[in-house]
Amino acid sequence: MIQEEFWKELCKEIQGKARLVAVSKTKPAADILALYELGQRDFGENYVQELTEKATSLPSDILWHFIGHLQRNKVKYIAPFVHLIHGVDSFPLLLEINKQAAKNNRVIDVLMQMHIADEETKFGMDERDIIEFLQYYEAQRNSLSHVRIRGLMGMATATEDPTKIHSEFIRMRQFFMNLKKSEFLAKSYFDTCSMGMSGDYQIALDAGSTMLRIGSLLFGSR
Ligand SMILES: *Cc1c(COP(=O)(O)O)cnc(C)c1O
């Protein structure tokens, strides 16, 4: 059961500020279609097989976001159609995305996953890793014409403390703004700060998110 009223209110609230990615992982195609029929076009999945199956059976103008941890050997399955890959956290992964995008005659948009939470288990790069990643990128830029770095994605600590979540998002937003000013990424397309899920999207909006990834509030709990 999709939460139609919540979707409508949220779209109104974020209009002109942030884009909504409806996170449909584990949810049936019928639920995706119901939201699609209301006008939602961006959907997020975090398993490659589930994503490719859904993409085959659902309307071709859906913009599919890959938001999970992507293994290098699976890039080829999503390269023909994926709209944005949120979780790039190593340079070898970027090289593979570039290679598979070239094979498909595409330019694939990606976000660098930034580690902002306390938890050890979450994937992502810290500030220093990202600078190093961008130095590799800069050095090989001419051979990386099939990927476009659009911004950052991050997940805050799972905590009840809104102050802590807010400070993590602010840190990410500030790093994003600094990168935007740097020589690496002073590009108009470096415009995406993907932060905020069901439990913390208000805080993320407040901290300057440009893209929300929301699952359970739209589709019910998993
Ligand atoms: C599942 C998931 C979400 C959405 O989570 P909800 O709490 O259901 O809104 C957002 N981002 C990522 C990376 C996810 O894996």
The ligand as an SDF file (V2000), in Angstrom:
LIG
                    3D

 15 15  0  0  0  0  0  0  0  0999 V2000
   16.8870    1.6160    2.2070 C   0  0  0  0  0  0  0  0  0  0  0  0
   17.6490    2.8560    1.9440 C   0  0  0  0  0  0  0  0  0  0  0  0
   17.0280    4.1220    2.0140 C   0  0  0  0  0  0  0  0  0  0  0  0
   15.5700    4.3290    2.4100 C   0  0  0  0  0  0  0  0  0  0  0  0
   15.3450    3.9470    3.7200 O   0  0  0  0  0  0  0  0  0  0  0  0
   13.9560    4.2930    4.4740 P   0  0  0  0  0  0  0  0  0  0  0  0
   14.3540    4.3960    5.8900 O   0  0  0  0  0  0  0  0  0  0  0  0
   13.0380    3.1580    4.1910 O   0  0  0  0  0  0  0  0  0  0  0  0
   13.4540    5.5810    3.9340 O   0  0  0  0  0  0  0  0  0  0  0  0
   17.7950    5.2360    1.7090 C   0  0  0  0  0  0  0  0  0  0  0  0
   19.0870    5.1380    1.3500 N   0  0  0  0  0  0  0  0  0  0  0  0
   19.7180    3.9580    1.2680 C   0  0  0  0  0  0  0  0  0  0  0  0
   21.1500    3.9260    0.8780 C   0  0  0  0  0  0  0  0  0  0  0  0
   19.0250    2.7840    1.5630 C   0  0  0  0  0  0  0  0  0  0  0  0
   19.6700    1.6000    1.5000 O   0  0  0  0  0  0  0  0  0  0  0  0
  1  2  1  0
  2  3  1  0
  2 14  2  0
  3  4  1  0
  3 10  2  0
  4  5  1  0
  5  6  1  0
  6  7  2  0
  6  8  1  0
  6  9  1  0
 10 11  1  0
 11 12  2  0
 12 13  1  0
 12 14  1  0
 14 15  1  0
M  END
$$$$
